[in-house]
Amino acid sequence: MAEGSIQGTILLVGCGKMGGALLNGWFKRGLSPVDTIVVEPAGRDAVMPCKTHRALTCLPHVKDVPRDFRPDVVLFAVKPQIADDIVPHYASFVAQQPVFLSVIAGKTTAYFQRQLGTDAIVRAMPNTPAAVGKSVSVLYAAPAVSAVQRRVCEVLMSAVGSVEWITDESLMDAVTAVSGSGPAYVFLLAECLRDAGIAAGLPADLAARIASATVTGSGCLLEQSDLSAETLRQNVTSPGGTTAAALSVLMASDGFKPLLAKAVAEATKRSKELAG
Ligand SMILES: NC(=O)c1ccc[n+]([C@@H]2O[C@H](COP(=O)([O-])OP(=O)(O)OC[C@H]3O[C@@H](n4cnc5c(N)ncnc54)[C@H](OP(=O)(O)O)[C@@H]3O)[C@@H](O)[C@H]2O)c1
């Protein structure tokens, strides 16, 4: 696979929400469908990118992959609960020396080393804004992964958004709690803002639209501005004004900050439990 562009051969295992978002991102960045094989038991018709990329091969089982297919990357995007039943079947590709890239939450590089018998493992934690090219993915590479393989994984994940690297794999539980689960917290904020607007007397459809647009617009401003979140918040807040009145509740000692810290700690704990 060439550096900086998406060329090469990829075996994608599981093409649901995350696998499908990645595949779409790769095609937008120039990946050729003829160099890609998808293993997805739901079948061709269930794999959205198949509808626009007729040359894409989608197979129901790993045993159907042609013997002469030599993937540069094998990417696992199946649910953690079924990983034990799926991952070991891909050990047959190890001889071809691909890098194995996993987005499976909670499954460590040690897990893949045990299941596959190779050290060429990269673990990634993306999030659902991948569907619109706005994911943030945090990557960890096992020590034996080469610089070229790291770069290849970075290019693949950057097709759906930004990429960060960590060198301590144990941080992946906190990453999962902050950015993996994070979109749910933001959507909950939009829901709560809508419901608070309704409680304050707004018509439900208007409350939903302005709550959603406020979250979206604030996210875009945060992305495009050079200012920090703190400064942007302060810029909305006039002394003695309406925002200050609201923030006196949200920033109280029992307000948003300790609540979110508790939520992230709980998600981190759960991520550790799921990793076993
Ligand atoms: N979605 C996210 O925001 C997100 C974020 C970070 C990480 N992840 C990780 O990404 C992984 C996939 O999540 P997802 O949300 O994309 O789940 P998903 O939509 O359920 O996709 C998983 C896909 O794997 C398929 N599959 C089942 N058995 C298979 C097999 N034997 N071989 C190949 N494919 C098989 C499923 O097909 P069927 O539906 O027919 O069973 C499904 O299409 C998970 O491990 C998750 O932890 C997801």
PDBQT file of the ligand as one rigid body, heavy atoms in Angstrom, charges set to zero:
ROOT
HETATM    1  N1  LIG A 301     -20.193   2.067  15.756  1.00  0.00    +0.000 N 
HETATM    2  C1  LIG A 301     -19.327   2.755  16.498  1.00  0.00    +0.000 C 
HETATM    3  O1  LIG A 301     -19.506   3.920  16.843  1.00  0.00    +0.000 OA
HETATM    4  C2  LIG A 301     -18.027   2.150  16.902  1.00  0.00    +0.000 A 
HETATM    5  C3  LIG A 301     -17.060   2.983  17.468  1.00  0.00    +0.000 A 
HETATM    6  C4  LIG A 301     -15.838   2.407  17.811  1.00  0.00    +0.000 A 
HETATM    7  C5  LIG A 301     -15.622   1.053  17.626  1.00  0.00    +0.000 A 
HETATM    8  N2  LIG A 301     -16.621   0.292  17.106  1.00  0.00    +0.000 N 
HETATM    9  C6  LIG A 301     -16.390  -1.136  16.971  1.00  0.00    +0.000 C 
HETATM   10  O2  LIG A 301     -16.624  -1.511  15.649  1.00  0.00    +0.000 OA
HETATM   11  C7  LIG A 301     -17.064  -2.857  15.639  1.00  0.00    +0.000 C 
HETATM   12  C8  LIG A 301     -18.277  -2.941  14.732  1.00  0.00    +0.000 C 
HETATM   13  O3  LIG A 301     -19.287  -2.102  15.265  1.00  0.00    +0.000 OA
HETATM   14  P1  LIG A 301     -20.509  -1.662  14.371  1.00  0.00    +0.000 P 
HETATM   15  O4  LIG A 301     -21.209  -0.608  15.117  1.00  0.00    +0.000 OA
HETATM   16  O5  LIG A 301     -20.074  -1.432  12.988  1.00  0.00    +0.000 OA
HETATM   17  O6  LIG A 301     -21.378  -3.024  14.440  1.00  0.00    +0.000 OA
HETATM   18  P2  LIG A 301     -22.363  -3.599  13.350  1.00  0.00    +0.000 P 
HETATM   19  O7  LIG A 301     -23.040  -2.489  12.636  1.00  0.00    +0.000 OA
HETATM   20  O8  LIG A 301     -23.192  -4.643  14.030  1.00  0.00    +0.000 OA
HETATM   21  O9  LIG A 301     -21.367  -4.295  12.307  1.00  0.00    +0.000 OA
HETATM   22  C9  LIG A 301     -20.771  -5.551  12.528  1.00  0.00    +0.000 C 
HETATM   23  C10 LIG A 301     -20.916  -6.334  11.248  1.00  0.00    +0.000 C 
HETATM   24  O10 LIG A 301     -20.205  -7.561  11.362  1.00  0.00    +0.000 OA
HETATM   25  C11 LIG A 301     -20.974  -8.529  10.675  1.00  0.00    +0.000 C 
HETATM   26  N3  LIG A 301     -20.605  -9.901  10.994  1.00  0.00    +0.000 N 
HETATM   27  C12 LIG A 301     -21.230 -10.778  11.827  1.00  0.00    +0.000 A 
HETATM   28  N4  LIG A 301     -20.597 -11.978  11.785  1.00  0.00    +0.000 NA
HETATM   29  C13 LIG A 301     -19.568 -11.854  10.894  1.00  0.00    +0.000 A 
HETATM   30  C14 LIG A 301     -18.577 -12.752  10.402  1.00  0.00    +0.000 A 
HETATM   31  N5  LIG A 301     -18.516 -14.036  10.811  1.00  0.00    +0.000 N 
HETATM   32  N6  LIG A 301     -17.682 -12.307   9.500  1.00  0.00    +0.000 NA
HETATM   33  C15 LIG A 301     -17.738 -11.032   9.071  1.00  0.00    +0.000 A 
HETATM   34  N7  LIG A 301     -18.666 -10.128   9.495  1.00  0.00    +0.000 NA
HETATM   35  C16 LIG A 301     -19.576 -10.533  10.394  1.00  0.00    +0.000 A 
HETATM   36  C17 LIG A 301     -22.375  -8.185  11.073  1.00  0.00    +0.000 C 
HETATM   37  O11 LIG A 301     -23.302  -8.816  10.220  1.00  0.00    +0.000 OA
HETATM   38  P3  LIG A 301     -24.773  -9.171  10.817  1.00  0.00    +0.000 P 
HETATM   39  O12 LIG A 301     -25.432  -7.877  11.093  1.00  0.00    +0.000 OA
HETATM   40  O13 LIG A 301     -25.385  -9.941   9.713  1.00  0.00    +0.000 OA
HETATM   41  O14 LIG A 301     -24.534  -9.978  12.060  1.00  0.00    +0.000 OA
HETATM   42  C18 LIG A 301     -22.372  -6.689  10.941  1.00  0.00    +0.000 C 
HETATM   43  O15 LIG A 301     -22.688  -6.260   9.632  1.00  0.00    +0.000 OA
HETATM   44  C19 LIG A 301     -17.391  -3.236  17.074  1.00  0.00    +0.000 C 
HETATM   45  O16 LIG A 301     -16.395  -4.105  17.566  1.00  0.00    +0.000 OA
HETATM   46  C20 LIG A 301     -17.333  -1.946  17.828  1.00  0.00    +0.000 C 
HETATM   47  O17 LIG A 301     -16.784  -2.120  19.119  1.00  0.00    +0.000 OA
HETATM   48  C21 LIG A 301     -17.807   0.801  16.717  1.00  0.00    +0.000 A 
ENDROOT
TORSDOF 0
